[in-house]
Amino acid sequence: DEQLDLDDGRWEDIHVVTGALKLFLRELPEPLVPFSHFDKFIAAIKIQDPAMRGRCIRDLVLSLPPAHHDTMKVLFRHLCRVIEHKEENRMSVQSVAIVFGPTLLRPASEESNMAMHMVFQNQVVEHILNHYGYIF
């Protein structure tokens, strides 16, 4: 309910804004990629055939609940714009995937191999960024 004034000087530091966005996404009761889809996305990114992997990930994104799908579309469109300025901001596709992968796509419980999951989480986000036009 709080009204924020984005012209306030405390929002000038892009790291504050990015941190707030990541915190918001991380504190959602369910991540942007629902827990029910986590294993499906991990399995899809492991598919060796690039065309089949691409179709599978696109189909999984399309199968997301509308609120998740629509939010993902807007967020990834913005992240693609961030990547377009990688020379100035040093945020390549890989960097953005490392920053947002574990926040957007996480298992329901962290009991399993976190390090292994993180690699695949980042790869899923990287794939969606690289193929935004095809997926959305």
N, C-alpha and C positions, 0 to 999 in steps of 0.2 A: 504494500500500500504506500510505501515511501516514494515520494516524487524526487527524482534525482535531477540535479542541474548539471548536465554534462559540460557546460561551459565553466564550471567551477574548476579552479586551478589544480585541484588534487587529481583530476582525471586527465591531465596533460601527459603524464608518463604512461606510455603505451603498455609498459609492463604491469601497471596497476590494472588497466582495463583487461588485458589478457588474463592476468591472474584471477580477476573477478569472474570472467567468463568460464575459465577452467574450474574454479571453485563451484560456481553455479551448476555446471554440468556434472561435476563429481558428486555433488550432494543430492542430485536427483534420486528419488527412491529406486528408480530403475534407470540404467544408462540409456543413452540415445539408441544404441543397439540393444534391444531387450535381452535379458538373460536367456530367454528361450531361443534366441537366435545365435548366441555366442558360439556354440560348438559347430553350428552350420557354417558360419563365416570362417571359422578356423579351418574346417575341412575344405571349404571352397578355395581358400588361398593356397592350399597345399596341392591342388590339382595341377598336374604337370603341363597339360595342353593349354596354352594361353587362350585360345578361343573358347574352349569349354569353361575355363576358370572365369573368364570375363562374363560369359552368359550366366553362369551360376551366381556370381556376385551381383550382377544386375537383377536377376530374378529374386534374390534374397532381399535386396534393397526395396524392390517393388512389393514384396510380401510384408514389409513392415507395417505396423499400424499407421494410419494416416498422420497422426500427430508426430510420430517419430520420423516418418518419411519426409514430411514437409519441412520439419525443423532441420533434418539432415541436409536437405536440398539447399536451404538458405545458408546454413553454416558452411557447407562445402563450397558453395559459390563464393562466399566471402573468403574462405581460406585459399581458393584458387586465385583470387585477386591479390591476396597477400603474397603468394608465391610469384606472381607476375613482377613484383618489385624486389625479388631476392637479391639483386645487386646492391640495393640500398639497405635492406633490412636483414640480410643474411639468413633469410628463412626459405630454404629450399624445400622441395617436396619432402625429402627425407627428414629435414628438421621439423617441419610441421607434423609429420607422422609420428615422430618420436615424442613431441610435446603432447599431441592430442590422442594418440592411439590408446594408451591405457585408460584415459578418461572416458572416451566414447564407447569403448568395447571392452567389457571386463566380465569375468565369470561370476556366477552367483556367490561362490566361495573361493577364497584365495588359498585353499589348502593344497592345490595341485602345483605343478611346477611354474612358478611365476615368471622366471626368466625366459623359459621357452615360450610361454604364452605371449610375453611382451614382444618378442620378435614377430610373431604372427599378427598380433594386434596392430603393430606398426605397419606391417606389410598390407593388411586389409585397408587401413586408412590411406596409405600411399597409393594403392591400386585405385581406390575410389577417386582420389584427387587426380591421378593421371588419366582416368577415363570418365571424368565428370560428364562430358557431353553425351557419351554413350549410355551411361547409367541413368541419368536424369533426363 
